Amino acid sequence: MTLSEAGLILLSIAVFAGLFVMVSQEQNLHLSDTAQEEQTIDPFRLIEEDFAAICYGSSFRSVSPAPGDTLVKSMDMLSTVSIHQANLIITRSLARHGFNHIVTLATPDRGLSFLCLTSQDQPVRFELNSTTR
């Protein structure tokens, strides 16, 4: 084997090693992008999942916005859950998902209204309607 043949073999090995490194780095970059997408989950979706444990259905009912650009989300509470249990569950859920809970209003024979702000300071009202009257 001559010196030029040995150099050609070393050059080929270096090219394949470089190609392998480039392909593996691209795949690692792609995996980190999907991990970041999974971390940016909508907090309203998480709140819906928590509400679904004590309410009928699995999503909020469509309600027109309140004055002052307040977003309104509404669900009907299960009759097997007390108003006090529902208050505790939802208040903890709001804190866990980054909502700034301001006040909870209890209306007799109607249910609970949770007034809060999102992390972007947008006002939101969650209505939890009592089905037992």
C-alpha distance (Angstrom), angle and dihedral (degrees) to the residues before:
residue distance angle dihedral
M1 . . .
T2 3.77 . .
L3 3.79 127.8 .
S4 3.82 93.1 -106.0
E5 3.83 91.9 53.7
A6 3.81 91.5 50.0
G7 3.82 90.1 49.5
L8 3.80 90.5 50.5
I9 3.82 91.1 51.3
L10 3.85 91.5 49.4
L11 3.81 90.5 48.0
S12 3.84 90.5 51.4
I13 3.80 91.6 50.0
A14 3.81 90.8 49.3
V15 3.82 91.5 50.3
F16 3.82 92.9 50.6
A17 3.82 91.3 45.9
G18 3.82 90.6 51.0
L19 3.80 91.2 47.6
F20 3.82 90.2 50.9
V21 3.82 91.7 50.7
M22 3.82 92.0 49.4
V23 3.81 93.5 49.5
S24 3.81 93.7 47.3
Q25 3.83 92.6 48.3
E26 3.80 91.6 51.3
Q27 3.80 91.0 52.9
N28 3.81 92.0 49.2
L29 3.81 89.8 50.9
H30 3.79 90.4 50.6
L31 3.81 91.7 51.4
S32 3.80 92.5 51.2
D33 3.83 90.6 52.3
T34 3.80 91.7 55.9
A35 3.80 90.8 47.6
Q36 3.81 89.7 55.4
E37 3.81 91.3 49.5
E38 3.81 90.9 53.8
Q39 3.81 91.2 52.7
T40 3.82 93.0 56.8
I41 3.81 96.9 72.4
D42 3.78 118.6 159.0
P43 3.84 109.2 -104.1
F44 3.82 90.3 -146.1
R45 3.80 89.2 61.2
L46 3.82 90.3 52.5
I47 3.81 91.0 48.4
E48 3.82 89.5 50.2
E49 3.80 89.6 54.8
D50 3.81 90.6 51.7
F51 3.82 92.0 46.7
A52 3.81 90.1 49.4
A53 3.81 89.8 66.4
I54 3.82 90.9 64.4
C55 3.82 102.6 23.4
Y56 3.78 140.2 64.6
G57 3.79 113.5 -96.4
S58 3.76 130.3 8.5
S59 3.79 102.3 -97.6
F60 3.78 141.1 46.3
R61 3.78 120.6 -90.2
S62 3.81 117.2 -115.6
V63 3.79 110.1 -99.7
S64 3.78 127.6 172.1
P65 3.83 115.2 -109.8
A66 3.78 118.7 -95.1
P67 3.82 122.7 -122.3
G68 3.78 115.1 -72.9
D69 3.82 95.1 38.4
T70 3.80 92.0 -73.4
L71 3.78 111.0 164.3
V72 3.82 111.3 -133.8
K73 3.81 123.1 -155.4
S74 3.81 121.0 -179.4
M75 3.83 138.8 -172.0
D76 3.82 136.5 165.4
M77 3.79 116.3 -113.8
L78 3.81 121.2 -127.8
S79 3.80 113.1 -108.7
T80 3.83 90.7 -130.3
V81 3.82 92.4 64.9
S82 3.79 120.1 77.9
I83 3.78 120.2 -130.9
H84 3.82 89.7 -116.5
Q85 3.81 93.4 53.2
A86 3.79 90.6 48.1
N87 3.80 91.3 49.7
L88 3.81 91.7 52.0
I89 3.82 94.8 45.8
I90 3.81 95.3 47.7
T91 3.81 95.3 42.7
R92 3.81 90.6 53.4
S93 3.80 91.2 45.2
L94 3.81 92.3 52.0
A95 3.80 91.0 52.5
R96 3.81 92.6 45.7
H97 3.82 93.1 52.7
G98 3.81 97.7 47.4
F99 3.80 102.2 -98.8
N100 3.81 117.2 141.6
H101 3.82 101.7 -131.4
I102 3.80 110.3 -149.7
V103 3.81 105.9 173.8
T104 3.80 142.7 -22.5
L105 3.77 116.8 -136.9
A106 3.81 119.1 -157.9
T107 3.78 117.0 -157.3
P108 3.81 115.5 -167.7
D109 3.82 112.2 -114.8
R110 3.80 90.4 1.7
G111 3.80 110.0 68.0
L112 3.80 139.1 -126.0
S113 3.80 133.2 -37.7
F114 3.79 118.5 -160.4
L115 3.79 112.8 -158.2
C116 3.80 113.6 -161.9
L117 3.79 146.8 139.7
T118 3.79 128.5 -115.7
S119 3.80 120.4 -127.5
Q120 3.85 86.6 -93.5
D121 3.86 90.1 55.0
Q122 3.81 94.3 -108.6
P123 3.83 111.3 149.6
V124 3.82 115.1 -117.7
R125 3.79 132.0 -178.1
F126 3.80 119.2 -160.5
E127 3.81 112.3 -162.4
L128 3.77 118.8 -158.5
N129 3.80 106.4 -169.8
S130 3.79 121.0 -154.1
T131 3.81 113.5 -131.0
T132 3.83 94.6 -165.0
R133 3.77 110.8 80.0
